[in-house]
Amino acid sequence: MRRAGIVLLAALPWTTGALAARPMITDDARIVDPKSCQVETWVRYGARSIERWALPGCNLGGGLEITLGGATTSAQGLPDSRELLIQAKTILRPLRAGDFGMGLALGEVHNSEAPAHGSVAGNLYAYIPASVALAGWRLLGHANLGARRDRGERRTLGTWGLGAEVELDPRLYLIGEGFGEARAKPSYQLGFRFWIVPGYVQVDATGGKRLGSGSEGRWMSIGLRLLSPAFLP
């Protein structure tokens, strides 16, 4: 359900360009309900850095979800940096049980500490999320294919993601995924998602690693996701 997508361990936490419903990076072919909102917050602990994210998003009606938020990153020996993300996402084919769905997302991320010509300043991205729902809604598969435009280096890189969600209990889900971009080693993560209040309050925890990066490429994250009922006029 969002999102979000992002740029690997730099301007955004990962290369795929977006976030799905926390804690997945591979996005799904869903958005929040019409005239409702959500807030996704999480903390990501790396070997030498801590990222604190908050991404509010709303569907004002008409099938378009807008997300506007950002992050603060604290790294050893460096001043704190801040990222601002804006994304628009729509659904091209609704996801239904026993069927597949597709969407389209476009976004941009700015890093406040980078110079205007820096490679993490004003990166644009786009991707197509596709999802399939099997065994009712108890098994979900997701695939993303997209691109990120690095304005600083004046190049465009392909991005990808593959993920799955398995219902262990009506409130508890196991998630796993792999994701990356062209010219970079892929990353993976595993974790759990738990509904404290089904449909409204969710918590999650994951651990992940970038392949070939040793202990420096490991991370852990914990997150909170809040969804509202329809309340907008």
N, C-alpha and C positions, 0 to 999 in steps of 0.2 A: 504494500500500500504506500509507499513512498520511498523513503526516499529518501532519495535521494539521492543521487548519484554523486563523483569525487576523483582527485589526481594523486597517484600512489606515493604516500609518505612524503608529500611536499605541499602543494597548495591545498589539496584535500587529502584525506587519509589514504585513499586508494585510487588506482587508475581507472576504474570502470566508469567514472563520471556520475554515478548516482548511488543512492542508498535505497534499498527496499525497506519494507517494514523492519525496523530494528530487530536483531542486530545484523541482518544480511546486507551485503554490499550489492550483490546481484539483485536487480530490481524485479518486481512482479508486475503483471498486467492488471493492476487495480489502482484505484484512487480512493480517497475518503468519500463518504457519502455526500450527496448534494446538500449544500447549505450547512455543512458542518466543518469542524476543524480538528487538527491534532497537533501535539507538540512532542517531538522526539528529542530527548536529551541523553547524553552519555559521556563517560570519561574513558579515554583510551590510554593505557599505560604501556609505553615502549621502554626499550632498554635505557634510553637517555632522555626521554621526553614524556610529557603528559599533555594530552589534548582534551579540551572541554568543549563539547558541542551542544548547540540548541538550534533546532530547526522547526519552527512553527509552519504549518501549512493549512490552507483552506480550499474547499471547493465551493465557489460562490454560486454554483449552478451552471448548467450548460455543458457539463462534462469536462471542465478545465480545473485542474488543481495547481495552485500557486504556492511555492515554498520560498520563504525568505528568512535566512538565518545566518549563522556563522560559528566560528570557533576561536578560541585562544589557545596557543601552544606555548608551553614552557619547556625549553631545552637547556641542558647543562652548558654553561659558558656562553649562552647567547641571550639577547634580549627577547622578551615575549613577542610573538607575532600574532596577528589576527587575520582571519579569513572571513570574507563575506560571500555568501552564495545566494543566487536567485535562480529558480527553476520553474518551468511550466511543463505540465504533463497532461496528456489526454489519452483516452482509450479509443482504439480503432475497432477492436472486436471484443465485446465483453467476455469475461471469463465465467464459465458455468461448469457445474459438476459434470465430469465425464467428457469434457470438451477443452478447447484451448482458447486463449485470448491473446490480444496484442495491443500495444500502446506505442506512444511516441513521446519522448522527453527532450527538451532543449534547456540548456542552462549556461551560466557563466559564474566564474569564481575569481575574486580579487584578493590579493594578499597585501595588507596595509604596510608591511615592512619592506616590501620589494620595490626597487626602482621601477619607474614606468616602463622601462625596456626589459625588465626581468622576465625570466621564463615562467614565473608563477603569477604574474600580474595579468589579469584579464583573460585567463584561459577560457575558451568556449568549448562546449561539448554537446553532443547529441547521441542518442541511442534508441534502439527499438527493444523494449522488453516483451518477451513472449512467455506465457505460462500455460501449464496443463494441470488439470485437477483430476486425480484418479482416486478410486475407492471412495467415492463421494467427495469429501474435502479432506480426507485423512492423509493423502499423499500429494504434495504439490511439487512440480518441477519448474524451474525458471531458467531462461537463457537470455542473455543480452548481447547485442552486437552494435557497436557504435564507433565514434571517433572523437578525439580531443585535438583542438587546434592550439598549438603552442605559439602564441604571438611573439614571444621573445626570440625563439629560435626559428620562427617562420616555417614551421613544419606541422603536418597533421599525422597523428598516430592512431591506428586502430585500437579499439578496446573491446573486451569480451568478459563474460561471466557465465558460470554454470552453477546452479544451486538447487537444493532440495530441502523440503520441510516434511517431517514425519510426525504425525500425531501419536503421542504415547499415551495421552489421556486428554479428555476434552479441554483441559486447561494447560497442558504441558506439551511442548513441541521440541523435537531434536532438529537442528539445522546444520547443514554442511555446504560448503561451496569452494570453488576455485575461481580466480579472476586475475586479470592482468591487462597489459597493453603490449603493442608491438615493440620489439627491441628491449624488452625488460623481462626478467624472470617472473613467473607467476607467483601468486600468493594463495594461501588457503586459510580457512578458519572453520572451527567447529564450536557449537555451543547449544544453549537451551533458551527457550522463550516460555514465560509462564504468565497466564492471565490471573491477576489478583482479583479484579472485577471483570468478568468476561465482557468483551466488547468495549471496555472503557479504560482499564488500567492494566498495563503490562510491564513486566520487568524481564531483563535478559542478561546473559553473561556469555562471553566467548573467549577463546584463545586462538591465536593464529600465528602464521609465520610466512615470511617471504623466502622461497626456495633459494638455497645457495648463499644465504646471508648470515649463517651462524646465529649466535645468540643475539646479535644486534638487530636482527630482523624479526624478533618475536614480539608479540603484544598480547595484552589482555584488555577486555573492556567490560564495563557494566553499564546498563542503561535503563531508562524509564520512558515509557510511551503513554501519553494521555490522549484519549479520543473523546470528543464531545458528541452529544446528540444533536440533531438538526435544530439550530436556534437562530440562524440568520434569516432576515426578512426575505 
